[in-house]
């Protein structure tokens, strides 16, 4: 079971954010951020990764660019879910509960089943 924070929008929409490491953030970095509607972060990361990819890997600067690029993906894995929480809060969502579930949909379902 994983721990999820449940966020609720005043109109009744719900989002579940897993706590800890973000595998999608690590593997897909900028694309993951864009899919989660974090436009500024996603665009900035995408530009950075594209620029870093322009350096030939077999040069010293290219090796450094590769390390920096890898660091960006690690940062997305470590901080991705926290960035998503902050983004949801900035869009008007409120943190309403923390639940344990196997997936985000199950986490939201558990929250909705709880007695008021």
DRENKE-657236 format. One record per residue (C-alpha): residue number from 1; x, y, z; residue in one letter. Coordinates in steps of 0.1 Angstrom, whole numbers, plus 2048, in hexadecimal, padded with zeros to 3 digits. Layout:
ATOM;NUM;X;Y;Z;a
...
This chain:
ATOM;1;800;800;800;x
ATOM;2;80B;823;7F8;x
ATOM;3;803;843;80B;x
ATOM;4;7F0;85E;7F7;x
ATOM;5;7E6;881;800;x
ATOM;6;7C3;889;7F4;x
ATOM;7;7BC;8AC;7E6;x
ATOM;8;799;8BA;7E0;x
ATOM;9;78F;8D6;7C9;x
ATOM;10;771;8EB;7D6;x
ATOM;11;75C;8DE;7B9;x
ATOM;12;761;8BA;7C5;x
ATOM;13;77D;8AD;7AF;x
ATOM;14;797;898;7C1;x
ATOM;15;7BC;891;7BA;x
ATOM;16;7D2;878;7CD;x
ATOM;17;7F8;87E;7CF;x
ATOM;18;80E;861;7DA;x
ATOM;19;828;869;7F5;x
ATOM;20;84C;864;7EE;x
ATOM;21;85F;85B;7CF;x
ATOM;22;84E;862;7AD;x
ATOM;23;857;847;794;x
ATOM;24;844;859;778;x
ATOM;25;856;879;781;x
ATOM;26;878;867;77F;x
ATOM;27;872;854;75E;x
ATOM;28;85F;870;74B;x
ATOM;29;86A;890;75D;x
ATOM;30;85F;8AD;748;x
ATOM;31;843;89A;736;x
ATOM;32;835;88E;757;x
ATOM;33;834;8B2;763;x
ATOM;34;821;8BD;744;x
ATOM;35;808;8A0;747;x
ATOM;36;802;8AB;76B;x
ATOM;37;7FB;8CE;75E;x
ATOM;38;819;8DE;76E;x
ATOM;39;820;8F2;74F;x
ATOM;40;83C;909;75B;x
ATOM;41;850;8ED;76B;x
ATOM;42;84B;8D5;74E;x
ATOM;43;854;8EF;734;x
ATOM;44;873;8FA;747;x
ATOM;45;87F;8D6;74D;x
ATOM;46;878;8CD;729;x
ATOM;47;88C;8EB;71C;x
ATOM;48;8A9;8E2;734;x
ATOM;49;8AA;8BE;72A;x
ATOM;50;8A9;8C6;705;x
ATOM;51;8C5;8E0;708;x
ATOM;52;8DA;8C8;71C;x
ATOM;53;8D4;8AC;702;x
ATOM;54;8E4;8C2;6E7;x
ATOM;55;907;8BD;6F6;x
ATOM;56;91A;89F;6E7;x
ATOM;57;91D;884;702;x
ATOM;58;941;87C;6F9;x
ATOM;59;94D;89E;704;x
ATOM;60;954;8AA;727;x
ATOM;61;938;8C4;726;x
ATOM;62;921;8A9;717;x
ATOM;63;929;892;734;x
ATOM;64;921;8AD;74D;x
ATOM;65;901;8B5;73A;x
ATOM;66;8F6;891;73C;x
ATOM;67;8FC;891;762;x
ATOM;68;8E8;8B1;766;x
ATOM;69;8CC;8A2;751;x
ATOM;70;8CC;882;766;x
ATOM;71;8CB;899;785;x
ATOM;72;8AC;8AA;778;x
ATOM;73;89A;888;775;x
ATOM;74;8A6;87E;798;x
ATOM;75;898;89F;7A5;x
ATOM;76;877;898;794;x
ATOM;77;876;876;7A6;x
ATOM;78;87F;884;7C8;x
ATOM;79;86A;8A4;7C7;x
ATOM;80;84F;89D;7AC;x
ATOM;81;833;894;7C4;x
ATOM;82;83A;8B2;7DA;x
ATOM;83;83B;8C9;7BC;x
ATOM;84;819;8BA;7B2;x
ATOM;85;80B;8C1;7D5;x
ATOM;86;816;8E5;7D4;x
ATOM;87;807;8E8;7B1;x
ATOM;88;7E6;8DA;7BB;x
ATOM;89;7E5;8F2;7DA;x
ATOM;90;7ED;910;7C3;x
ATOM;91;7CF;906;7AD;x
ATOM;92;7B7;907;7CA;x
ATOM;93;7B8;8E2;7D5;x
ATOM;94;7B7;8DC;7FB;x
ATOM;95;7C9;8BF;80C;x
ATOM;96;7AC;8AC;81D;x
ATOM;97;7BA;88A;827;x
ATOM;98;7D6;871;825;x
ATOM;99;7CE;84C;81E;x
ATOM;100;7DF;82C;816;x
ATOM;101;7D6;81B;7F5;x
ATOM;102;7E5;808;7D8;x
ATOM;103;7DF;822;7BE;x
ATOM;104;7D2;846;7BB;x
ATOM;105;7AF;83D;7B0;x
ATOM;106;7AC;825;7CE;x
ATOM;107;7B8;841;7E5;x
ATOM;108;79D;859;7D9;x
ATOM;109;783;83D;7DC;x
ATOM;110;78D;836;800;x
ATOM;111;78B;85B;808;x
ATOM;112;768;85E;7F9;x
ATOM;113;75C;83F;80C;x
ATOM;114;767;84D;82E;x
ATOM;115;74A;858;844;x
ATOM;116;747;87E;848;x
